[in-house]
Amino acid sequence: MRKMMSSFLKLALVPAGLLAASTDAMARDEAQYWQTLTVNASVADDYRLSSETVLRTSDSRGFYEVEQNLMVGYAIDRHVTAYLGYTHDPNYLHGKFTVMEHRFRQQVSFDNVAKLGPVSVSGRLRLEERWREGVSQTAWRLRPYVKFVLPVANKGKTTLVATHESFIDLNKTSFQRLGGEERMRNFVGINTPLVRKVNLEAGYLLQHGFVPGQPDNNDHVISLALTAKF
């Protein structure tokens, strides 16, 4: 089991290690703290409802974002679910409101679609259209995501989790300026049940932002997430 966990951790941390090795010594590093509450419910046969609230704070900006995501999903089969949703995303600077962003979200989730030995593999493909109040442009963004889960304790209920997500800008606007891959998130942590139907996931997330012609940005995030399923 120890060898298995060691190998899994090495695999999970490869992207972060490569990024750290290739990042300029002058790159901006910042500590951040994210808290997430997700509530998932099964309704009307194959339909799903999902509510996700994310609070974000950073050392330089203080409290800077509260992201509220609401989605309705339809289970195509036991592995694949299609979702439509809306994101309400006000941004702040040290708790003072700065800009409002709205998003329309389309997503296909793939749950436990593959096995690598004891490791379960899931993923999703998310497309977002983004609007900011006072700006007439629409920004399109693609977000592929993959998740690896290894049971480690508590009869398989406590798991080691590693994820990767890329943010790929499909066009350029006044607030989405890069085009191509804008950033990536790599996470490693532990997921465990707290009470019946409620899980805690805690860990470290590296958010690496690409900045053409300048040092890239790195956000070192302490992430705590509660998920309830009904």
N, C-alpha and C positions, 0 to 999 in steps of 0.2 A: 504493500500500500504506500509506504514512504517513497519508494522509487517512482511509483505511478504519479503521486502528487508532485514530486520534484520535476518530473518530465513535463507534466501539465503546466506547472508554473513557468518553466523555461519557455514553452511554446507561447503562453499568454503574454509574456513580457518581451518577446522578440521585437514587435513593432516599436515599443517604447524605447528599447535599447538602441535600435537603429536610429530612431529620431534623435536621441540624446547624443549619439556619436556624430551625427551629421549637422547638428545645430551650432551656429556661430556662438562664440563665447560671449558676444554682446547681446544675444537674444534676450528679450524681456521675459522674465519668469514671474509668475504671480500665483499666490495662494488663493483658492476659492473654496466656498462651502455651499453645497447644494443639498436641499431637502425635497423629497418627492413623496406625494401621497397618491396612490392609484387605487381606484375601486372598479372592479370588473364584475359584471352581472350577466347571467344567461337569461334571456327572456324570449317568449314566443317561439318555441321550438329551436330553430337554428340561428336565432338572432342574438347578438351580443351588444351590450352597452359598456362603454369605458369612459371614465373620468380620470384625468391626470392633472395634478397641480404641482408645479415646480417653483421653488423659491431659490434665488441665486444671490450670493453675496461675495464680494471680492475685497482684497486688501486695498486696492487703489480706488474703487468706485463705491465701496460700501454696498448697501442693498441696491441692486440694479435691475432685477427682473422678477416678475411673477408671471409664469406661463400656465394658462389654463387650456387644456385640450379635452374636447368632447368628441367621441366617435361612436358610430353605429356600425356594427359588423354583421356579416352573414357568413356562417360556416359552410363552405363548399364541401368539405369532407372533414375527417377528424384531424387532418394536418394543415389544411389551408383555410384561411379566413380572409375575406375582403372587407375593407373598412372605408367609410367616408366620414370626414370630420371637419371640425372648425377649431382654430387656435386663436385665443384672445391673449395678446402679448404686450402689455404696457411695459415700457422701459423707464428706468430711473437713474439718477446719479445721487448717491448718498441719500436715497429715499425720496428725492424730489423728482416728480414726473418730468420726462423729457419728450417721449414720442410713443405713439400707439401703433402697433403693428397687428394686422389681421392676416390669417392664413386659411386657405382651403386645402384640405389634406386628403389624398387618396393613398391607400396602403393595402398591400397584400402580405399577410403574415404566414410563415411556414414553421409550424411547431413540431419539433422532434422528427425532422425529416431524414436524419441520417445518424449513424452511430460510428464512432471511432473507438473501438474497444468499449470501455465503460462510459465514454464521453458522449453525451447527446448533443446534437447540433440543431440549432434553430436559426431562423433569420427573418428578415422582412425587407420589402422594397417600398419606399415611401416617396411620393411625389407631392411637392408643396407649391402652391401659388401664393405669393406674399404681396401684401399691399401696406403702405404706410400712409396715415392720414396726412393730407396736404401734398401728397405726391401722386401724380396720375399714372405712373408706371407700374407694371406687374413684373415681379421677379419670379422666375421658375427655378426650382431647386430639387435635386434628386438625392435621396439619402439611403443607400444600401447599408444593411446592418447584419452582422452574424454573431451568434452567441454559442459558447461552449459551456457545458455543464457537467461537472464530475461529482457524483455522490461521494461523500467522505465520512459521514457519521450519522447517528440518529436514525439508523435503518434506512439510509438513503435520503432522508428528508433534509438534512443539512448538506449543502453542496458548495463546491468551489466553482465560481463563475468567472469567465473571461469573455469580453465582448470587443468588437471593433465596429465603428461607424464612420463612414465618409460623407462629407457634405460637398456635393458637386453642383456648382452653379451652371445652369443651362443657358443663361443670358446675362447681360450686364445692364444695371440700372444705376441711378444716382446713389442707392443704398446697398447695391450688390455689385461691387466694382471689379471683382477678380476675374470671374469666368473660369471654368474648369474646377479642379478640386480646391476648395477654399480652406477646409480644415478636416481633421480627423480626431476621433475620440477613441481611446483605448482604455478599458476598465478591467480591473481584477478585484475580486472581493468574495465575500461569503454570504450565502443566502440560507436563512434558517427560519423555521416557524416560531412565532411568539405565542400565539394562541390559535385556536381552531380557525382556519380560513384567513389568517393574517400572517404574512411573512415579512421579515426584515432582511434587507440587503444592504450591506455596508462594505465600503472599500475605497480604493484609490482610482481616480480617473485622470489620465493625461489628455488634455485637449491641445492639439498642436495646430496653430494657425499659420497658413502660408502667406508670406508678404513679399511680393515680387520686388527685387532690387534692394531689399532691406533684410535685416535679421528676422527670422520667423519668431512667432510668439508661442509661449508655452504656459498653459494654465494647469496648475497642480491642484486637483479638486478632491476634497474629502466629501464623499457622497453617502448619504443615508436615505434609504427609500423604504416606505411601508406599502405593501400591496395586499388588498383585501379582495377575496373572490366569493361571489354568492351565486 
